[in-house]
Amino acid sequence: MANLLYVDNSNVWIEGMHVAAAKHGHAPNVWAAVQNRICDYNWKLDFGKLFAFAGGDRANVKRAALFGSRPPQNDSLWVAAERTGFEVVVYDRNVANHEKKIDTDIVATMIEDSYERVEVGKDEITGRRRCRLRACDREAQTARHPRARSFLGPRLQGLKETATKFVDLDPYLEHLGR
């Protein structure tokens, strides 16, 4: 079985900082960290560990795509992600400095790949969105308490219901960090 992996960099990074804040005593719990925007800025995502955790054996990964906003020119974030095996998809922020197009592109890419890359019955898509259009296995990996503003917030239960497997990333905070 091959894996296809889709990651929204901002959501993983922000949720990781919320979980780390609660774990290190900066907030009483994750939900309080989310509501009060308390982050542990010392927590950093390790792309290699994320790739191995979510994608499995490198030889079994058909596609690993990391979506996010264009960083400053002196930032090596995307270079590090590419070195670990991710295909990096970046978009410019809008004039208000907000991310745009990321969620839509993740969904569009997953749907496109479900027809062009997935072997139904053999491959598994790992991401944060529904993929009901094809009869493929769908694994959702996300933090237990997504940001209130996140599209996942009110729909987390729906995500769990449409996935054939659901993995809560909260217990793996230390493993996924560097």
C-alpha positions as CSV (number, residue, x, y, z in Angstrom):
1,M,0.0,0.0,0.0
2,A,1.3,3.5,-0.9
3,N,0.5,6.6,1.1
4,L,-0.3,10.1,-0.1
5,L,0.3,12.8,2.5
6,Y,-1.1,16.3,2.5
7,V,-0.1,18.8,5.3
8,D,-1.3,22.3,6.0
9,N,1.9,23.7,7.6
10,S,0.3,26.6,9.5
11,N,-2.3,24.4,11.2
12,V,0.2,21.8,12.3
13,W,2.7,24.4,13.5
14,I,0.1,26.5,15.4
15,E,-1.7,23.6,17.0
16,G,1.7,22.1,18.0
17,M,2.5,25.4,19.8
18,H,-0.9,25.4,21.6
19,V,-0.4,21.8,22.8
20,A,3.2,22.6,23.9
21,A,1.9,25.6,25.8
22,A,-0.5,23.5,27.7
23,K,2.0,20.7,28.3
24,H,4.6,23.1,29.6
25,G,2.2,24.9,32.0
26,H,1.8,28.1,30.1
27,A,-2.0,27.4,29.9
28,P,-4.2,25.2,32.0
29,N,-5.2,23.1,29.0
30,V,-5.1,23.1,25.2
31,W,-8.5,24.7,24.8
32,A,-7.5,27.6,27.1
33,A,-4.3,28.0,25.0
34,V,-6.4,28.1,21.8
35,Q,-9.0,30.6,23.2
36,N,-6.4,32.9,24.7
37,R,-3.9,32.5,21.9
38,I,-1.2,31.2,24.2
39,C,1.7,29.5,22.2
40,D,4.9,27.9,23.2
41,Y,7.2,29.5,20.5
42,N,10.0,27.2,21.5
43,W,8.2,24.3,19.9
44,K,9.4,23.7,16.3
45,L,8.1,21.1,13.9
46,D,10.6,18.5,12.6
47,F,9.6,17.8,9.0
48,G,11.5,14.6,8.8
49,K,9.7,13.2,11.8
50,L,6.4,14.3,10.5
51,F,7.1,12.7,7.1
52,A,8.0,9.4,8.7
53,F,5.1,9.5,11.2
54,A,2.4,10.4,8.7
55,G,3.8,8.8,5.6
56,G,5.5,5.7,6.9
57,D,8.4,4.1,5.0
58,R,9.7,6.6,2.4
59,A,9.5,4.0,-0.3
60,N,5.7,3.7,0.3
61,V,5.0,7.4,-0.1
62,K,3.6,8.3,-3.6
63,R,3.2,11.9,-2.7
64,A,3.9,14.1,0.2
65,A,2.8,17.7,-0.2
66,L,3.2,20.5,2.3
67,F,1.1,23.6,1.8
68,G,1.8,27.0,3.2
69,S,2.4,30.7,2.8
70,R,5.5,32.1,1.2
71,P,8.2,32.8,3.9
72,P,10.7,35.7,3.8
73,Q,13.6,35.1,1.3
74,N,16.0,34.5,4.1
75,D,13.9,31.7,5.7
76,S,15.0,28.1,5.1
77,L,11.7,26.5,6.2
78,W,10.7,25.2,2.8
79,V,14.2,24.1,1.9
80,A,14.3,21.9,5.1
81,A,10.8,20.5,4.2
82,E,11.9,19.6,0.6
83,R,15.1,17.9,2.0
84,T,12.9,15.6,4.0
85,G,10.8,14.6,1.0
86,F,8.0,17.0,0.9
87,E,6.8,18.7,-2.3
88,V,6.3,22.3,-1.2
89,V,3.3,24.3,-2.4
90,V,3.4,28.0,-1.4
91,Y,1.1,30.9,-1.9
92,D,1.5,34.6,-1.2
93,R,-0.5,36.1,1.6
94,N,-3.2,38.6,0.7
95,V,-2.8,42.4,1.4
96,A,-4.1,41.9,5.0
97,N,-1.3,39.3,5.5
98,H,-3.7,36.4,5.8
99,E,-3.3,33.0,4.2
100,K,-5.4,32.4,1.2
101,K,-5.9,29.5,-1.2
102,I,-4.2,26.9,1.1
103,D,-7.3,24.9,2.2
104,T,-8.9,25.0,-1.2
105,D,-5.8,23.8,-2.9
106,I,-5.3,20.9,-0.4
107,V,-8.8,19.7,-1.1
108,A,-8.5,20.2,-4.9
109,T,-5.1,18.3,-4.9
110,M,-6.5,15.4,-2.8
111,I,-9.5,15.1,-5.2
112,E,-7.3,15.3,-8.3
113,D,-4.9,12.7,-6.8
114,S,-7.7,10.4,-5.8
115,Y,-8.3,10.0,-9.6
116,E,-4.8,10.3,-11.0
117,R,-2.5,8.7,-8.4
118,V,-4.5,6.5,-6.1
119,E,-4.9,2.8,-6.7
120,V,-8.3,2.2,-5.1
121,G,-8.2,-0.6,-2.5
122,K,-4.4,-0.3,-2.3
123,D,-3.4,3.2,-1.4
124,E,-4.2,5.5,1.6
125,I,-4.7,9.2,1.6
126,T,-3.5,11.0,4.8
127,G,-4.8,14.5,5.2
128,R,-7.2,16.7,7.1
129,R,-10.1,16.8,4.7
130,R,-12.8,14.5,3.4
131,C,-12.3,12.3,0.4
132,R,-15.6,10.6,-0.2
133,L,-15.5,10.8,-3.9
134,R,-13.4,7.7,-4.2
135,A,-13.5,4.4,-2.3
136,C,-10.0,4.9,-0.9
137,D,-8.8,4.6,2.7
138,R,-8.6,8.0,4.4
139,E,-6.6,8.7,7.5
140,A,-7.1,12.1,9.2
141,Q,-4.4,13.3,11.5
142,T,-5.0,16.5,13.5
143,A,-4.7,18.0,16.9
144,R,-7.6,17.2,19.3
145,H,-8.5,20.8,19.9
146,P,-8.2,22.8,16.6
147,R,-8.2,26.6,16.6
148,A,-11.7,28.0,17.0
149,R,-11.3,30.0,13.8
150,S,-10.0,26.9,11.9
151,F,-12.4,25.3,9.4
152,L,-11.9,22.1,11.3
153,G,-13.2,23.5,14.6
154,P,-16.9,23.0,14.1
155,R,-16.4,20.1,11.7
156,L,-13.9,17.9,13.6
157,Q,-16.6,15.3,14.3
158,G,-17.5,15.2,10.6
159,L,-13.8,14.7,9.7
160,K,-13.6,11.8,12.2
161,E,-16.7,10.2,10.7
162,T,-15.5,10.4,7.1
163,A,-12.0,9.1,7.8
164,T,-11.4,5.3,7.9
165,K,-8.8,6.0,10.5
166,F,-8.3,9.0,12.8
167,V,-5.0,9.8,14.6
168,D,-4.9,12.4,17.4
169,L,-1.5,14.2,17.1
170,D,-1.5,15.6,20.6
171,P,0.3,12.6,22.3
172,Y,3.0,12.8,19.7
173,L,4.0,16.4,20.4
174,E,7.5,15.7,21.7
175,H,8.2,13.2,18.9
176,L,7.2,15.6,16.1
177,G,9.2,18.5,17.5
178,R,12.8,19.2,17.3
